[in-house]
Amino acid sequence: MKSLLDVFKKMVPYKFYLDVVVELTSSALVAQKLSPLSEGELLRYIVMGLLMLTCSGWTRKDFWSKKEYNAKTNACPFNFTD
C-alpha cells in the first residue's frame, strides 16, 4: 500500500524538484555560507503552501503575521511564526 507521500510524489514533478530546485537552491545557500536545502525542508515548504491554498480570505502574509490571534481582527487559522 502506498503512503500519501508516495502518492504526492507521483502527482508532482518530484524528481525535477530534487534534481533542479533543491540543487540550485542549495548551491545559492552554500555560496552565502548557509546550510543547504534538504529534501525534508522542500517538502515542508510545499505542504505549507498547499495548506495555505485550502484557506480562503487570507493573504500569504497573514500566515506569517506576529499578531496575536483574535477572532474579530486577526482570524487567520494558522500562524507559522510559532
Backbone as CSV, one residue per row, in Angstrom:
resi,resn,N_x,N_y,N_z,CA_x,CA_y,CA_z,C_x,C_y,C_z
1,MET,0.849,-1.185,0.000,0.000,0.000,0.000,0.893,1.247,0.000
2,LYS,0.547,2.181,-0.855,1.350,3.395,-0.966,0.948,4.403,0.106
3,SER,1.931,5.132,0.594,1.661,6.185,1.571,1.186,7.434,0.840
4,LEU,0.645,8.378,1.581,0.224,9.644,0.988,1.410,10.372,0.371
5,LEU,2.578,10.240,0.983,3.778,10.861,0.431,4.130,10.259,-0.929
6,ASP,4.015,8.933,-1.053,4.285,8.285,-2.334,3.320,8.771,-3.410
7,VAL,2.055,8.907,-3.051,1.048,9.399,-3.996,1.376,10.836,-4.395
8,PHE,1.725,11.657,-3.417,2.074,13.055,-3.693,3.259,13.136,-4.651
9,LYS,4.266,12.325,-4.409,5.464,12.343,-5.256,5.147,11.968,-6.693
10,LYS,4.119,11.156,-6.900,3.706,10.788,-8.257,2.904,11.905,-8.929
11,MET,2.256,12.755,-8.140,1.382,13.798,-8.681,2.134,15.049,-9.111
12,VAL,3.314,15.270,-8.581,4.100,16.469,-8.904,5.416,16.032,-9.548
13,PRO,6.088,16.933,-10.244,7.387,16.572,-10.839,8.469,16.503,-9.754
14,TYR,8.360,15.508,-8.886,9.211,15.432,-7.699,10.689,15.270,-8.043
15,LYS,10.982,14.474,-9.042,12.390,14.282,-9.430,12.992,15.616,-9.888
16,PHE,12.213,16.414,-10.605,12.668,17.741,-11.013,12.957,18.602,-9.787
17,TYR,12.055,18.569,-8.803,12.271,19.352,-7.583,13.590,18.970,-6.912
18,LEU,13.849,17.667,-6.837,15.082,17.221,-6.186,16.323,17.537,-7.014
19,ASP,16.239,17.242,-8.310,17.418,17.387,-9.166,17.732,18.838,-9.517
20,VAL,16.726,19.673,-9.634,16.953,21.047,-10.074,16.745,22.043,-8.940
21,VAL,15.557,22.065,-8.371,15.233,23.091,-7.365,16.117,22.954,-6.124
22,VAL,16.195,21.754,-5.566,16.994,21.570,-4.345,18.468,21.836,-4.636
23,GLU,18.969,21.343,-5.754,20.387,21.525,-6.080,20.745,22.997,-6.286
24,LEU,19.934,23.708,-7.081,20.244,25.118,-7.344,20.051,25.980,-6.095
25,THR,18.996,25.690,-5.335,18.766,26.442,-4.103,19.892,26.177,-3.108
26,SER,20.285,24.921,-2.992,21.379,24.566,-2.076,22.677,25.258,-2.478
27,SER,22.956,25.296,-3.769,24.176,25.958,-4.242,24.171,27.436,-3.875
28,ALA,23.021,28.080,-4.070,22.911,29.506,-3.735,23.062,29.730,-2.228
29,LEU,22.485,28.844,-1.423,22.592,28.984,0.036,24.026,28.764,0.503
30,VAL,24.683,27.738,-0.023,26.072,27.446,0.363,26.980,28.599,-0.047
31,ALA,26.706,29.214,-1.192,27.506,30.364,-1.637,27.397,31.530,-0.658
32,GLN,26.281,31.592,0.064,26.087,32.644,1.074,26.478,32.159,2.469
33,LYS,27.175,31.014,2.501,27.642,30.410,3.759,26.484,29.991,4.674
34,LEU,25.415,29.487,4.069,24.255,28.972,4.797,24.149,27.471,4.558
35,SER,23.333,26.801,5.337,23.146,25.356,5.178,22.379,25.056,3.896
36,PRO,22.714,23.964,3.239,21.984,23.605,2.023,20.545,23.183,2.332
37,LEU,19.692,23.271,1.340,18.292,22.877,1.466,18.204,21.358,1.464
38,SER,17.422,20.808,2.371,17.245,19.355,2.405,15.915,18.987,1.748
39,GLU,15.771,17.731,1.438,14.525,17.238,0.848,13.346,17.480,1.798
40,GLY,13.572,17.267,3.086,12.521,17.481,4.080,12.074,18.931,4.162
41,GLU,13.023,19.852,4.053,12.669,21.278,4.077,11.835,21.648,2.860
42,LEU,12.197,21.088,1.702,11.424,21.349,0.494,9.999,20.823,0.654
43,LEU,9.866,19.614,1.180,8.536,19.035,1.385,7.699,19.889,2.334
44,ARG,8.302,20.351,3.422,7.562,21.199,4.369,7.102,22.485,3.700
45,TYR,7.954,23.086,2.874,7.597,24.311,2.166,6.406,24.068,1.227
46,ILE,6.450,22.961,0.497,5.367,22.640,-0.430,4.067,22.391,0.335
47,VAL,4.145,21.631,1.413,2.944,21.316,2.194,2.353,22.578,2.838
48,MET,3.207,23.470,3.311,2.700,24.724,3.880,1.982,25.539,2.810
49,GLY,2.520,25.542,1.601,1.853,26.236,0.501,0.501,25.626,0.189
50,LEU,0.431,24.292,0.177,-0.845,23.621,-0.060,-1.841,23.915,1.061
51,LEU,-1.370,23.941,2.283,-2.244,24.263,3.411,-2.813,25.669,3.263
52,MET,-1.979,26.623,2.886,-2.457,27.995,2.694,-3.477,28.073,1.568
53,LEU,-3.316,27.237,0.539,-4.259,27.231,-0.580,-5.645,26.750,-0.170
54,THR,-5.714,25.949,0.892,-7.010,25.422,1.323,-7.803,26.429,2.144
55,CYS,-7.191,27.523,2.527,-7.840,28.548,3.346,-8.141,29.763,2.475
56,SER,-9.350,30.244,2.522,-9.688,31.412,1.701,-9.891,32.635,2.595
57,GLY,-9.609,33.794,2.032,-9.835,35.040,2.744,-8.598,35.637,3.396
58,TRP,-7.454,34.952,3.304,-6.226,35.457,3.915,-5.127,35.526,2.876
59,THR,-4.223,36.449,3.074,-3.066,36.542,2.192,-1.949,35.671,2.755
60,ARG,-0.943,35.433,1.962,0.216,34.663,2.435,0.855,35.377,3.625
61,LYS,0.851,36.703,3.569,1.431,37.500,4.653,0.708,37.261,5.984
62,ASP,-0.606,37.035,5.937,-1.383,36.794,7.160,-0.903,35.558,7.919
63,PHE,-0.438,34.554,7.195,0.009,33.318,7.842,1.331,33.506,8.595
64,TRP,2.067,34.548,8.266,3.361,34.810,8.897,3.300,35.996,9.848
65,SER,2.100,36.518,10.088,1.930,37.669,10.955,2.273,37.313,12.398
66,LYS,2.863,38.230,13.096,3.205,38.009,14.512,2.113,38.543,15.432
67,LYS,0.977,38.965,14.846,-0.138,39.469,15.655,-0.755,38.336,16.463
68,GLU,-1.264,38.687,17.623,-1.978,37.717,18.450,-3.266,37.310,17.742
69,TYR,-3.686,36.060,17.923,-4.933,35.598,17.326,-6.105,36.327,17.965
70,ASN,-6.997,36.802,17.130,-8.226,37.440,17.588,-9.289,37.115,16.554
71,ALA,-10.374,36.486,16.971,-11.403,36.023,16.042,-12.010,37.154,15.219
72,LYS,-11.987,38.382,15.742,-12.597,39.503,15.019,-11.600,40.261,14.148
73,THR,-10.382,40.442,14.606,-9.438,41.287,13.870,-8.301,40.522,13.203
74,ASN,-7.956,39.346,13.698,-6.868,38.563,13.116,-7.235,37.078,13.200
75,ALA,-8.173,36.689,12.364,-8.741,35.336,12.467,-8.060,34.300,11.577
76,CYS,-6.886,34.591,11.091,-6.169,33.629,10.257,-6.010,32.321,11.044
77,PRO,-6.391,31.174,10.468,-6.433,29.921,11.238,-5.067,29.336,11.599
78,PHE,-4.009,29.754,10.926,-2.678,29.206,11.199,-1.669,30.340,11.344
79,ASN,-0.729,30.160,12.239,0.345,31.133,12.410,1.653,30.352,12.329
80,PHE,2.390,30.541,11.242,3.615,29.784,11.024,4.826,30.356,11.746
81,THR,4.650,31.430,12.496,5.795,32.017,13.210,6.024,31.353,14.548
82,ASP,5.092,30.545,15.023,5.250,29.887,16.334,6.229,28.748,16.253
